[in-house]
Amino acid sequence: MSPPPPGYYVPAVLFFTEQEDLDIPAIKSHILRLAHGGVTGILVQGSNGEAQHLSHDERREAIQLTRRTLDENGFQNTLVIAGTGAQSTRETKKLCIDARDAGASHCLVLTPSTWPPYMTLENILRFHREVKPAIKPVIHPFMTIILCLGRRRLSNSDNDLQFPVVTAGQDLDSDTISTLAAHPNIVGTKLSCGNIGKLHRITSRFTSAEFAVFAGRTDVFLQGLQSGSAGVIGALVNIVPKLHGKLYQLFRDGKIEEAMALQAKMGQGDWAAGRIGGIGGLKAIISANFGYGSPPVRGPLQAVDPDSLGANKYYDIITELIKMEKSL
């Protein structure tokens, strides 16, 4: 079983109507803009996709819609990865099986966080190992990726990648991830902690063809590539997919000075996007600049009014990136 190919992936936001139902036209428009932006794959139901707010039926519907929209528009080679994080081994297995049957090629598994005192190294390893054998291929191979969210200081921003909250501060270190990498169905990891040292320790032990290590944020995209990563799975790709493709190509062409200059702008953009209201901010930015979608999120998250974006001191950084995106 092979890891997902190198490239740039997007943890897609999921649009809702004012009644908080799935906004099918907006979701399809977003999928197609991302696909036309050249993304290698779309992660459905990551934290940006409000997975924790969805029913099992809605999760299946979102995966099926994403796969069907890609296939019907000539993007059969664009991967669909499904977030399947849950608080019990049993439910995680069920979500993985549902994701496979709905058309995902890989699932992204989150270490449970409800009982952090009991999540010892032994239990973490046991959880991930028990989830994987339950996922048997039906039509195509189905593989898993570990989502690693390190300890990070909380800020006043809604979206400083607040993953310590998501995982109760649990951090899988490079030794633990390398141990799990020996399982034949565990084929990669997304490091949202932004720890380049951890990333490099893992990539020095495994090639991307053996175990794919993805940076989990744009502000270390190029640094990760230079340290042997397979690419990025980052929230900013929702806004500027083509710019991520440009940076990736510059790196592959050996144009490191140009790539570093673009990385600097995108790193500032990643920081800015996190200070415009988190998931609600991403939706507001997209609806204000790309002609589809609307701001609603499911509580307790808070929507951002697109008309308020201009008053945010970080928005000019985003608009500069969008202008560059639209020129490509």
C-alpha positions in Angstrom: 0.0 0.0 0.0 1.4 3.4 -1.1 1.4 6.7 0.7 -0.4 9.7 -0.9 1.8 11.3 -3.6 3.8 14.4 -2.9 2.2 17.7 -3.5 -0.1 20.2 -1.8 -3.4 19.3 -0.2 -6.2 21.3 1.2 -8.2 20.7 4.4 -11.3 22.1 2.8 -13.8 24.3 4.6 -17.4 23.1 4.3 -20.1 25.7 3.4 -23.5 25.8 5.1 -26.7 27.7 4.3 -28.2 30.2 6.7 -30.1 27.2 8.2 -26.8 25.4 8.8 -27.6 22.7 6.2 -24.9 21.7 3.7 -24.7 24.3 0.9 -24.3 21.9 -2.0 -23.7 24.5 -4.8 -21.1 26.4 -2.7 -19.3 23.2 -1.7 -19.1 22.1 -5.4 -17.8 25.5 -6.4 -15.1 25.3 -3.8 -14.1 21.8 -4.8 -13.8 22.8 -8.4 -11.8 26.0 -7.7 -9.4 24.0 -5.6 -9.1 21.3 -8.3 -8.5 23.9 -11.0 -5.9 25.3 -8.7 -4.0 22.0 -9.1 -4.3 20.6 -5.6 -3.0 17.0 -5.3 -5.9 16.1 -3.0 -8.7 17.4 -0.9 -9.0 16.6 2.8 -12.7 16.4 3.7 -13.6 16.8 7.4 -10.4 18.0 8.8 -10.9 20.6 11.6 -11.4 23.3 9.0 -14.3 21.2 7.6 -16.0 21.2 11.0 -15.9 17.5 11.2 -16.9 17.5 14.9 -20.1 19.3 14.0 -21.3 16.8 11.5 -23.5 13.7 11.8 -22.3 10.4 10.3 -24.7 10.9 7.4 -23.4 14.4 6.7 -19.8 13.1 6.8 -20.7 10.4 4.2 -22.5 12.9 2.1 -19.6 15.4 2.1 -17.1 12.7 1.0 -19.4 11.4 -1.7 -20.1 14.9 -3.0 -16.4 15.7 -3.2 -15.5 12.5 -5.0 -18.5 12.7 -7.4 -17.8 16.4 -8.2 -14.2 15.7 -9.0 -15.0 12.7 -11.1 -17.7 14.4 -13.1 -15.4 17.3 -14.0 -12.3 15.4 -15.1 -10.4 15.3 -11.8 -10.4 11.6 -11.3 -6.7 11.7 -10.2 -7.3 14.2 -7.4 -7.3 12.3 -4.1 -10.0 12.5 -1.5 -8.8 12.1 2.1 -11.3 11.9 4.9 -10.8 13.0 8.5 -12.1 10.2 10.7 -11.1 11.4 14.2 -13.4 10.2 17.0 -13.1 9.7 20.7 -13.5 5.9 20.8 -11.7 3.2 18.8 -15.1 1.8 17.8 -16.4 5.0 16.3 -13.1 5.7 14.6 -13.3 2.3 12.9 -16.9 3.1 11.8 -15.9 6.5 10.4 -13.0 4.9 8.5 -15.2 2.3 6.9 -17.8 4.9 6.0 -15.1 7.1 4.4 -13.8 4.2 2.4 -17.2 3.2 1.2 -18.0 6.9 0.3 -15.0 7.1 -2.0 -12.0 8.3 0.1 -8.6 6.7 -0.7 -7.0 7.6 2.7 -8.3 8.6 6.1 -6.7 11.0 8.6 -6.9 9.7 12.1 -6.7 11.9 15.2 -5.5 10.6 18.6 -8.5 10.7 21.0 -8.4 13.5 23.5 -11.3 13.1 26.0 -9.2 11.1 28.5 -5.7 12.6 28.2 -4.4 11.1 31.5 -5.1 7.6 30.1 -3.5 8.3 26.7 -0.2 6.7 27.6 2.3 5.8 24.9 1.1 2.2 25.1 -2.6 3.2 24.7 -1.8 5.6 21.8 0.1 2.9 19.9 -2.7 0.4 20.7 -5.4 2.8 19.5 -3.8 3.4 16.1 -2.8 -0.2 15.6 -6.4 -1.4 16.4 -8.0 1.0 14.0 -6.0 0.0 11.0 -6.7 -3.8 10.7 -10.5 -3.0 10.7 -10.1 -1.2 7.4 -10.1 -3.8 4.7 -9.9 -2.8 1.0 -13.1 -3.2 -1.0 -12.6 -1.6 -4.4 -9.3 0.1 -3.9 -6.5 0.1 -1.2 -7.5 2.2 1.8 -4.7 3.6 4.0 -4.4 5.8 7.0 -2.4 8.9 7.9 -1.7 10.0 11.5 -2.6 13.6 12.3 0.0 14.9 14.7 -0.8 18.0 16.7 1.8 19.3 19.0 1.7 21.4 22.1 1.3 25.0 21.1 0.6 28.1 23.1 -2.9 29.3 22.8 -3.5 32.8 21.5 -6.4 35.2 21.3 -6.9 34.2 17.7 -9.7 31.8 16.9 -7.4 30.0 14.4 -3.8 29.9 15.7 -4.2 26.3 14.7 -5.6 25.7 18.1 -4.8 22.0 18.1 -3.8 21.7 21.7 -7.6 22.1 22.3 -8.4 19.4 19.8 -6.0 16.9 21.2 -5.8 18.1 24.9 -2.1 18.9 24.4 -1.0 15.4 23.3 2.0 15.4 21.1 3.2 12.3 19.2 7.0 12.6 19.1 9.2 11.4 16.2 10.0 8.1 17.9 6.3 7.3 18.4 5.4 8.2 14.8 8.3 6.2 13.5 7.1 3.2 15.5 3.6 3.5 14.0 5.1 3.9 10.5 6.1 0.2 10.6 2.5 -0.7 10.3 1.7 -1.5 6.6 -1.6 0.4 6.6 -0.1 3.6 8.2 1.4 5.5 5.4 2.0 9.0 6.5 1.5 11.9 9.0 0.4 15.5 8.9 2.5 17.6 11.4 0.4 20.5 12.3 2.8 21.3 15.1 5.1 23.0 12.6 8.1 21.3 14.2 10.7 21.1 11.5 13.1 19.2 13.7 10.5 16.4 14.2 9.7 16.4 10.5 13.4 16.1 9.6 14.0 13.3 12.1 11.2 11.3 10.4 12.1 12.0 6.8 15.7 11.0 7.6 14.4 7.5 8.4 11.8 7.1 5.7 11.5 8.2 2.1 8.2 9.7 0.9 7.5 6.5 -1.0 7.7 4.6 2.3 6.0 7.0 4.7 4.8 10.5 3.6 5.4 13.3 6.1 3.4 16.5 5.3 3.8 19.9 6.9 0.5 20.9 8.4 0.7 24.6 7.8 1.8 26.9 5.0 4.3 28.9 7.0 6.7 25.9 7.0 5.8 24.6 3.5 9.2 25.3 1.8 11.2 24.6 5.0 9.5 21.2 5.1 10.3 20.5 1.5 13.9 21.3 2.1 13.9 18.9 5.0 12.5 16.0 2.9 8.7 16.4 3.4 6.1 15.2 0.9 4.5 18.6 0.8 1.8 20.4 2.8 -1.8 20.0 4.0 -2.5 23.6 4.9 -5.6 25.8 5.5 -4.3 28.7 3.4 -4.6 26.4 0.3 -8.4 27.1 0.6 -7.7 30.7 -0.4 -4.6 30.5 -2.7 -4.2 27.0 -4.2 -2.3 28.2 -7.3 0.3 30.1 -5.2 1.0 26.8 -3.4 1.5 25.1 -6.7 3.8 27.9 -7.9 5.9 27.6 -4.7 6.0 23.8 -5.1 7.2 24.1 -8.7 9.8 26.6 -7.9 11.2 24.2 -5.3 11.2 21.3 -7.8 12.9 23.5 -10.4 15.7 24.3 -7.9 14.8 28.1 -7.9 15.2 28.3 -4.1 15.7 32.1 -3.9 12.5 32.7 -5.7 10.7 30.1 -3.7 12.0 31.6 -0.4 10.7 35.0 -1.5 7.2 33.6 -2.2 7.4 31.5 1.0 7.9 34.7 3.0 4.7 36.2 1.6 2.7 33.1 2.1 4.1 32.7 5.7 2.8 36.1 6.4 -0.5 35.2 4.8 -0.8 32.0 6.9 -0.3 34.2 10.1 -2.8 36.8 8.8 -5.5 34.2 7.9 -5.3 32.9 11.5 -6.2 36.4 12.8 -9.3 37.0 10.7 -11.6 34.7 12.6 -10.5 31.1 12.1 -12.8 28.9 10.0 -15.4 31.7 9.9 -12.7 34.0 8.6 -11.7 31.6 5.8 -15.3 31.3 4.7 -15.8 35.1 4.8 -12.6 35.7 2.7 -13.7 33.1 0.1 -17.2 34.4 -0.2 -16.0 38.0 -0.5 -13.4 37.3 -3.2 -14.4 34.3 -5.2 -18.2 34.6 -5.8 -19.6 31.7 -3.9 -20.3 30.5 -0.4 -21.4 32.4 2.7 -20.1 32.8 6.3 -22.3 30.5 8.4 -20.5 28.1 10.7 -22.0 25.8 13.3 -21.8 26.9 16.9 -20.0 27.4 19.1 -17.8 28.8 16.3 -18.6 32.3 15.3 -19.2 33.6 11.7 -17.3 36.6 10.3 -19.2 39.2 8.4 -17.4 39.7 5.0 -18.2 43.4 5.2 -16.0 43.6 8.3 -12.9 42.2 6.7 -11.6 45.6 5.5 -11.3 46.8 9.1 -9.0 43.9 10.1 -5.4 45.1 9.9 -4.3 41.7 8.5 -6.7 41.7 5.6 -4.4 43.6 3.3 -1.9 40.8 3.4 -4.6 38.4 2.3 -5.8 40.6 -0.5 -2.2 40.9 -1.9 -2.0 37.1 -2.0 -5.4 36.9 -3.7 -4.3 39.4 -6.3 -1.3 37.2 -7.0 -3.5 34.1 -7.1 -5.8 35.6 -9.7 -2.9 36.6 -11.9 -1.8 33.0 -12.3 
